[in-house]
């Protein structure tokens, strides 16, 4: 990950550092077509922050893979405000037609915010979204959410029930990924998961620092696939 004088804060931020040897890892990556599906997290909604590159997490990793492999192809189908069933209905067919060998999925956050939240139904919808992609041969990566509910940015009485729901969402999303031979990027228990300084002014999405941290965590999750060939969650 390069940095210039404009992005010095990011360059010296230990939480934004990619694993040692990341350039070699990117060169060893077998993937040539990445497709991202999901909601606003997938779409990379964010906010600029002085000293950090204004680039979302998935795009940062796609940039590195593209630099290592000139034939690399990247498509982001993410769209804000969508629930899991809407993501499946509007994005799955397109994703299958693109025939990715690497897919990243961020889904379920908007479902968990609704009064009608049903964990089992959402789990089934996630499976119906990722299952066909894995069956077609794609490596699955699911993207966990940072812990907004415990950041102090969500007022009571909403914070506590939101935290409980999003804990459950992260846990069963991780299980779905494992059941499909995938990896789950565990942003939810990151040391800065609840730090208000990683969130945008809308108090929902990440700012540029949050995206830089998420990108580093994403590469940590991918690294075991390239070094040992076995999945492992990021820390």
C-alpha positions in Angstrom: 0.0 0.0 0.0 1.6 3.2 -1.1 1.2 6.6 0.4 2.2 10.1 -0.5 2.6 13.4 1.4 -1.1 14.1 1.3 -1.9 10.8 3.1 0.8 10.9 5.8 -1.7 10.2 8.7 -2.8 7.0 7.0 0.9 6.0 6.3 1.7 6.3 10.0 -1.6 4.8 11.3 -0.8 1.3 12.6 -4.4 0.1 12.2 -4.2 0.9 8.4 -1.1 -1.2 7.8 -1.4 -4.2 5.6 0.3 -7.4 6.6 4.0 -7.7 5.9 4.6 -9.1 2.5 1.2 -7.9 1.1 2.6 -7.0 -2.3 3.9 -10.6 -2.7 0.5 -11.9 -1.5 -1.3 -9.9 -4.1 1.1 -11.3 -6.8 0.3 -14.8 -5.6 -3.4 -14.3 -5.6 -5.2 -16.6 -8.1 -8.2 -14.3 -8.5 -8.8 -12.4 -11.7 -12.4 -11.2 -11.3 -13.8 -9.6 -8.2 -17.5 -8.8 -7.8 -18.8 -7.0 -4.7 -22.5 -7.3 -3.8 -24.5 -5.7 -1.0 -25.7 -2.5 0.6 -24.0 0.8 1.3 -21.1 -1.0 3.0 -20.4 -2.8 -0.2 -21.0 0.3 -2.3 -18.3 2.1 -0.2 -20.3 5.0 1.1 -18.1 7.2 3.2 -16.6 10.6 3.9 -13.2 12.2 3.2 -10.8 12.7 6.1 -7.6 14.7 6.0 -4.5 12.6 5.8 -6.3 9.5 4.4 -7.0 8.3 0.9 -10.7 8.8 0.0 -11.1 5.2 -1.3 -13.4 2.5 0.0 -12.1 -0.8 1.4 -13.1 -3.1 -1.5 -11.7 -0.6 -4.1 -8.4 -0.5 -2.2 -8.0 -4.3 -2.4 -9.1 -4.3 -6.0 -6.6 -1.7 -6.8 -3.8 -3.8 -5.3 -4.9 -6.9 -7.1 -5.2 -5.0 -10.4 -1.7 -3.6 -10.0 -0.4 -7.2 -9.5 -2.4 -8.6 -12.3 -3.1 -6.4 -15.4 -6.0 -8.6 -16.5 -7.8 -8.2 -13.2 -11.4 -7.2 -13.5 -13.5 -5.5 -10.7 -17.2 -4.8 -10.5 -19.0 -3.3 -7.5 -22.8 -3.8 -7.6 -23.4 -2.5 -4.1 -26.4 -0.1 -3.6 -27.3 1.7 -0.4 -30.5 1.0 1.7 -31.0 -2.6 0.3 -32.1 -5.5 2.5 -30.6 -9.0 1.8 -33.6 -10.2 -0.3 -33.4 -7.0 -2.4 -29.6 -7.6 -2.9 -30.3 -11.1 -4.0 -33.1 -10.1 -6.4 -31.3 -7.1 -8.0 -27.6 -8.2 -8.0 -27.2 -12.0 -7.9 -28.1 -12.6 -11.6 -25.7 -9.9 -12.7 -23.0 -11.3 -10.5 -23.4 -14.8 -11.8 -23.2 -13.5 -15.4 -19.9 -11.8 -14.6 -18.5 -15.2 -13.4 -16.3 -13.9 -10.6 -13.7 -16.1 -8.9 -13.8 -13.8 -5.8 -16.9 -12.3 -4.3 -17.3 -10.0 -1.4 -20.7 -9.7 0.2 -21.9 -7.1 2.7 -25.6 -7.7 3.6 -28.0 -7.8 6.5 -27.4 -4.4 8.2 -30.5 -2.9 6.9 -32.5 -6.0 7.9 -31.2 -5.9 11.4 -32.4 -2.3 11.8 -36.0 -3.2 11.1 -38.6 -4.1 13.7 -39.4 -7.1 11.5 -35.9 -8.5 11.9 -36.0 -12.3 11.8 -32.6 -14.0 12.3 -33.5 -17.3 10.7 -35.1 -15.7 7.7 -32.2 -13.4 7.1 -29.8 -16.3 7.4 -31.7 -18.2 4.8 -31.7 -15.1 2.5 -27.9 -14.8 2.9 -27.5 -18.5 2.0 -29.7 -18.0 -1.1 -27.5 -15.0 -2.1 -24.0 -16.6 -1.6 -24.8 -20.2 -2.4 -25.1 -19.9 -6.2 -21.9 -17.8 -6.4 -20.0 -20.4 -4.4 -21.5 -23.2 -6.5 -20.3 -21.5 -9.6 -16.7 -21.6 -8.2 -16.2 -18.2 -6.5 -14.2 -17.7 -3.3 -16.6 -16.1 -0.8 -15.7 -13.2 1.5 -18.3 -11.8 3.9 -17.7 -8.3 5.3 -18.5 -7.7 9.0 -19.7 -4.4 10.3 -17.9 -2.1 12.8 -19.6 -1.8 16.2 -21.5 1.5 15.6 -24.1 0.7 18.4 -21.4 0.9 21.1 -19.6 4.0 19.7 -21.7 6.5 21.6 -23.1 7.8 18.3 -26.4 5.9 18.7 -28.7 7.4 21.3 -30.4 5.3 24.0 -32.7 3.6 24.1 -31.7 2.4 20.6 -28.1 1.5 21.2 -28.4 -1.6 23.4 -31.0 -3.5 21.3 -29.0 -2.5 18.1 -25.8 -3.8 19.7 -27.5 -7.2 20.5 -28.9 -7.5 17.0 -25.7 -6.7 15.2 -23.7 -9.1 17.4 -26.1 -11.8 16.2 -25.8 -10.6 12.6 -22.1 -10.8 12.7 -22.1 -14.3 14.4 -24.4 -16.0 11.9 -22.9 -14.2 8.9 -19.5 -15.7 10.0 -21.1 -19.1 10.2 -22.7 -18.8 6.7 -19.3 -17.9 5.3 -17.6 -20.9 7.0 -20.3 -23.2 5.8 -19.6 -22.1 2.2 -15.8 -22.4 2.4 -15.5 -18.6 2.8 -13.8 -16.2 5.1 -15.5 -13.6 7.3 -13.8 -10.2 7.8 -14.3 -9.7 11.5 -14.5 -5.9 11.7 -17.0 -6.2 14.5 -14.4 -7.1 17.1 -11.6 -4.9 15.8 -9.9 -2.8 18.5 -11.4 0.3 17.0 -14.7 -1.2 16.0 -16.6 1.2 18.4 -14.3 4.2 18.0 -16.4 7.2 17.0 -13.4 8.5 15.1 -13.8 6.0 12.3 -17.4 6.9 11.4 -18.7 9.6 9.0 -20.7 12.6 9.9 -23.9 10.7 9.1 -23.2 8.5 12.1 -23.8 5.4 10.0 -21.0 4.9 7.5 -17.3 4.9 7.7 -15.0 7.8 7.1 -11.8 7.4 5.1 -10.0 6.1 8.1 -12.6 3.5 8.7 -12.3 2.4 5.1 -8.5 2.2 5.4 -8.8 0.1 8.5 -11.4 -2.2 6.9 -9.1 -2.7 3.9 -6.2 -3.8 6.1 -8.5 -6.1 7.9 -9.8 -7.5 4.6 -6.2 -8.3 3.4 -5.6 -10.0 6.8 -8.6 -12.2 6.1 -7.4 -13.1 2.6 -3.8 -13.7 3.5 -4.4 -17.3 5.0 -6.1 -18.3 1.7 -2.9 -17.4 -0.1 -0.3 -18.7 2.4 -2.0 -21.9 3.6 -5.0 -22.4 1.4 -7.3 -22.5 4.4 -9.9 -19.9 5.6 -9.4 -17.9 8.7 -11.2 -14.9 10.2 -9.4 -11.5 10.4 -8.6 -10.1 13.7 
